[in-house]
Amino acid sequence: MSLSLVLLIPLVVQISVAVGVTGWLSFRNGQKAVNDLATRLSLEVAARTKENFRSFGDVSHLFLQMNSAAIASGNIDPEDFPNLERYLWNQTKLSDRTTTIYYGDEQGKFLLLRREAENLVYIRDESTAPNRQIYRLDSQGNRTELIKTATYDPRIRPWYQAAKQSAKATWSPIYVFAAPPVLGITPVMPIYNETGNLRGVLAIDLTLSQISDFLKSIKISPSGQVFAIERSGEIVASFYRRIALCHRQRRTKTAVGHTEQKFANSIGLHIFAKTIW
């Protein structure tokens, strides 16, 4: 072996090792920087999503607080169903998050206004008990025809029980609505009289479809995904409405994946915001 080759080989080896180590360190540091950036961006996305979703729920509670204040001040009498019916009908036209708003009391009376594909009023009073009657409404909120009569007691429903047990504004568990039988969740507000006894409960229905539509409207990134899950791990709403509803109806437990961007919001659900970078 020539002297020049003997001298060249160690030099090449040293250069190769130096280049390799430098390249590896650069790759590792670059990968760490990218991961750190992705984590920070994901946390920012999760925070924005949390605020958006919280504002979604706040609208319903704001309406309940206003109605509670109106009752407390005497501007609205919940015993006067004709006036209450007109009042709630007008409220259903103010926001797409208050299309179903209602009141039930300790005597079993119940009044619900719904403005969706079909305008309806549901009523149970002394003249209909133990049944609840459903009337179709015209575009002005006037009753046009009786379409259904069925037994109904608001006091045993999950939304009423949630308000009664909480004794303050809260959210019901997810449950199947009586009519139509769809899955949803209900923000509720208990109403008390001057002596502190429960008078009744104000409520607004939000279907899981409505929540999924809202999640779908949140713009995260081209690869962003948003889910609302219960503490049990069940998906209750997502930007893919069909997936969320089917999952919930089958009551299947699903591990959604690994993420550090999961947090609890004000309604007892978790929001799962995941972005693939």
SVG drawing of the C-alpha trace seen along z (x, -y; Angstrom):
<svg xmlns="http://www.w3.org/2000/svg" viewBox="-110 -44 115 46">
<polyline fill="none" stroke="black" stroke-width="0.4" points="0.0,0.0 1.4,-3.3 2.2,-6.0 -0.3,-8.4 -3.1,-5.9 -2.2,-5.2 -2.4,-8.9 -5.6,-9.4 -7.7,-6.7 -7.7,-8.1 -8.5,-11.6 -11.4,-10.3 -12.7,-8.4 -12.5,-11.5 -14.2,-13.6 -17.0,-11.0 -17.5,-10.7 -17.6,-14.5 -20.0,-14.9 -22.2,-12.1 -22.4,-13.4 -23.0,-16.9 -25.8,-15.7 -27.4,-13.6 -27.3,-16.4 -28.8,-18.8 -31.5,-16.3 -32.3,-15.7 -32.4,-19.4 -34.5,-20.2 -37.0,-17.4 -37.2,-18.7 -37.8,-22.2 -40.6,-21.0 -42.2,-19.0 -42.1,-21.9 -43.6,-24.2 -46.4,-21.6 -47.1,-21.3 -47.4,-25.1 -49.6,-25.4 -51.8,-22.5 -52.2,-24.1 -53.2,-27.4 -55.7,-25.6 -57.2,-23.8 -57.5,-27.1 -59.3,-28.8 -61.6,-25.8 -62.3,-25.8 -63.3,-29.5 -65.5,-28.9 -67.3,-26.0 -67.7,-27.8 -69.3,-30.7 -71.7,-28.2 -73.0,-27.1 -73.0,-30.6 -75.6,-31.8 -78.2,-29.3 -77.4,-30.1 -77.6,-33.8 -81.2,-33.4 -82.1,-31.4 -80.6,-34.0 -82.6,-36.8 -85.8,-34.8 -85.1,-34.0 -84.5,-37.8 -87.7,-38.6 -89.7,-36.2 -88.0,-37.5 -88.8,-41.1 -92.4,-40.2 -92.2,-41.1 -93.0,-37.5 -95.5,-35.3 -94.7,-31.7 -98.3,-30.8 -99.7,-32.9 -99.3,-30.4 -100.8,-32.5 -98.4,-35.3 -95.5,-33.0 -96.2,-31.1 -95.9,-34.4 -92.8,-35.4 -91.0,-32.1 -92.0,-32.0 -90.4,-35.4 -87.2,-34.2 -86.9,-31.2 -86.5,-33.6 -83.5,-35.4 -80.8,-32.7 -80.3,-29.3 -79.2,-28.1 -82.6,-28.8 -84.9,-27.0 -86.4,-24.9 -87.1,-26.6 -89.5,-25.6 -90.7,-25.7 -92.0,-23.1 -93.2,-23.5 -93.8,-21.5 -97.5,-21.1 -96.6,-19.3 -97.5,-22.1 -95.3,-22.4 -94.9,-24.7 -92.4,-24.3 -91.9,-26.3 -90.0,-24.8 -89.0,-26.6 -87.3,-24.3 -88.5,-22.6 -91.9,-22.6 -93.1,-25.2 -94.7,-23.6 -96.0,-24.2 -96.2,-21.5 -98.5,-22.2 -99.6,-20.4 -101.9,-22.3 -104.8,-21.5 -107.1,-20.9 -104.8,-18.4 -103.1,-16.6 -101.8,-13.9 -101.3,-14.4 -99.3,-16.8 -100.8,-18.3 -98.7,-19.3 -100.0,-21.9 -98.7,-23.1 -98.0,-26.8 -98.1,-29.2 -95.3,-31.6 -96.6,-34.1 -96.7,-31.6 -100.4,-31.0 -101.8,-27.6 -103.3,-26.0 -104.1,-22.3 -103.6,-19.7 -101.3,-17.0 -100.6,-14.7 -101.6,-14.0 -99.5,-11.8 -98.8,-11.2 -96.0,-13.4 -94.8,-14.6 -91.9,-17.1 -91.0,-16.5 -89.6,-13.0 -87.5,-14.1 -83.7,-14.2 -83.5,-17.9 -85.9,-18.7 -84.2,-16.3 -80.8,-17.8 -82.0,-21.4 -83.7,-20.2 -80.7,-18.3 -78.2,-21.0 -80.3,-23.9 -78.5,-26.3 -77.9,-26.7 -76.4,-23.5 -76.5,-21.0 -78.5,-17.8 -76.8,-14.6 -77.0,-13.5 -80.3,-11.8 -83.0,-10.9 -85.5,-13.7 -89.2,-12.8 -90.3,-14.2 -88.6,-13.9 -86.6,-11.0 -83.1,-12.3 -80.0,-12.6 -79.2,-15.9 -78.2,-17.9 -80.2,-20.6 -78.9,-23.7 -81.4,-24.3 -82.2,-27.0 -84.3,-26.3 -86.8,-29.0 -87.6,-29.6 -90.3,-31.5 -90.0,-34.1 -89.9,-31.4 -87.1,-29.5 -89.2,-26.6 -88.7,-25.3 -91.3,-26.8 -90.2,-25.4 -87.4,-24.9 -86.5,-26.8 -84.6,-24.9 -83.3,-25.0 -82.6,-21.9 -79.4,-21.3 -79.3,-18.2 -76.0,-16.4 -76.5,-17.3 -76.5,-21.0 -73.3,-20.5 -71.7,-18.6 -72.7,-21.3 -71.1,-23.9 -67.8,-21.8 -67.8,-21.5 -67.9,-25.3 -64.7,-25.7 -61.8,-26.2 -58.6,-24.7 -56.4,-23.6 -56.8,-21.4 -56.0,-18.4 -57.6,-19.6 -60.2,-17.5 -62.5,-18.4 -64.4,-16.0 -66.6,-16.4 -66.4,-13.4 -67.8,-12.5 -65.6,-11.8 -66.5,-8.1 -64.7,-8.3 -67.8,-8.2 -67.8,-10.5 -70.9,-12.6 -70.3,-15.1 -67.7,-15.7 -67.2,-17.5 -68.3,-14.2 -71.9,-14.2 -72.6,-10.6 -69.7,-9.2 -70.6,-10.9 -74.2,-10.0 -73.7,-6.4 -71.0,-6.1 -73.3,-7.5 -76.3,-5.5 -74.3,-2.2 -72.8,-3.3 -69.5,-2.0 -66.4,-2.9 -63.7,-4.2 -60.1,-5.3 -59.9,-8.4 -56.1,-8.5 -53.2,-10.2 -53.0,-13.9 -52.0,-16.5 -54.7,-19.0 -57.6,-17.6 -59.5,-19.7 -62.7,-20.0 -65.3,-22.7 -68.1,-24.2 -70.8,-21.6 -69.1,-18.5 -67.8,-17.3 -64.2,-17.2 -63.2,-18.8 -60.6,-16.9 -58.7,-19.1 -56.2,-17.2 -54.1,-18.7 -51.9,-16.6 -49.0,-18.7"/>
</svg>
